[in-house]
Amino acid sequence: MEDVLLLTVISYSVSLGFGYLLEKYLKIPWMFASLFFGLVLSTFGLFKGTIESDVFKLLETFGMYFLLFIIGFNLDFGKMGRLKKYVVLGTVVIIGFEGFFGSLLLYFAFPAEVSYSFLVALITALSFATVGEAVLLPILAEFKVIKTDFGQLTLGIGTLDDIIEVLMLAVVAVLPGFLPTTQVQSMPDPLSILLDLACLLLLTLIMIKLGGKIKRILEKNHPPPYVSSLMTLLVCFSFIALGGFIFESLATVGAIFGGMVFRGLLPKERLYQNEKAVEFLGYVFLSPLFFLSIGASVSVTSLLIYPSLIALVWAVAKGSKLLSSFLLFRKLLGNKYSLLLGLGLSVRFSTSLIVQFILLNSGFISLALYSALVATAIFMKPIIISIYSWALSREKLHRMQNIVGVSNKRMVVVKVFIRTVFQFFFYVSDALLMYSIRIGKSVIDVIK
């Protein structure tokens, strides 16, 4: 227990210090700091017993549930209902394009890494194709392009793909019932899994319909602040428990449905206050421990043994996004910014990591493939963001609605230049660190 507490303190400290630098200079969410820390622990084998302990596994699982809860909480169906057809078409084509070609690569080139199943390859590729719009939002805001066609397309596709992320999590939850592996020992009947999922969905729809009445009761009575806080935990854990009643993996879907229900229960005057509380629960409380476990699960040895896997995954993922975006939006945005749109949509966030983490723990994908997916997502993010920011600072967008002043634009260019220089030194130092780690590990092996 003492080791778990010590590792928790270290994780929060790393997230606070290193996370601040990542978010300020590289525009990478601070929570990825603990993921990098997990990579270091995995390389040297530090805290291995602590990370594999039942207590830490419980905290890690709760961290994942809270992240899924906030994903459901942030789904705005009203906004999605107002999206134009080209945003829907763009989402389906761009995500589907990458998912299709990625699944072909995994199934035919690396079949053993996906349990020789095309369905597993397709789910893995689709999960990797989703967009991290939360990373792009501050960049679009900085360059004042949110209200342009380019900005609206980026955020629209990123928002709508949240539905695909939820569907992927639901499919992954029921997948073991239809493709059992040797790592899944006791499986309920597939029909029972689907029945549990249907009941959970039906309950969610009923609660969303009743949410208006409960909301009006709360608005009339003005309950003390602790009521909404306890309601957050009650709804969250109730749906997690209901989801995992028959099959444990459905608890992930229950967490998402719980977030969707809870948003409909909140009065408008309490919405902002509760959003902050839910964000603390989902993003701050236990997420560093979850991302630490993701980093610790990565095999650095596999990355060194299978560099071709990383290169091919990266090439197919980026190439399919750029090609589909160019074909769909070159008339609307022009050649340059249709490609830039595809580049920005290549940025990943936390949800795809959750899907891949569940696939790994269920035994459907190999450790080598999981490590390659995580490495591709986190190490390419700073490069993509740098190019994306630099390109936005250089040219005016087609059909721009808000034009940035000359002086402001010069300041933006200077900031991007400083950020690019910092990123260059970051990559040099990161390369030196990885080289030092390899040398240190060799020395330790020789001493042993």
Secondary structure, 3 states (H helix, E strand, C coil): CHHHHHHHHHHHHHHHHHHHHHHHHCCCCCCHHHHHHHHHHHHHCCCHHHHCCHHHHHHHHHHHHHHHHHHHHCCCHHHHHCCCHHHHHHHHHHHHHHHHHHHHHHHHHCHHHHCCCHHHHHHHHHHHCCCCHHHHHHHHHHCCCCCCHHHHHHHHHHHHHHHHHHHHHHHHHHHHHCCCCCCCCCCCCHHHHHHHHHHHHHHHHHHHHHHHHHHHHHHHHCCCHHHHHHHHHHHHHHHHHHHCCCCCCHHHHHHHHHHHHHHHHCCHHHHHHHHHHHHHHHHHHCHHHHHHHHHHHCCHHHHHHCHHHHHHHHHHHHHHHHHHHHHHHHHHHCHHHHHHHHHHCCCCCHHHHHHHHHHHHCCCCCHHHHHHHHHHHHHHHHHHHHHHHHHHHHCCCCCCCCCCCHHHHHHHHHHHHHHHHHHHHHHHHHHHHHHHHHHHHHHHHHHC
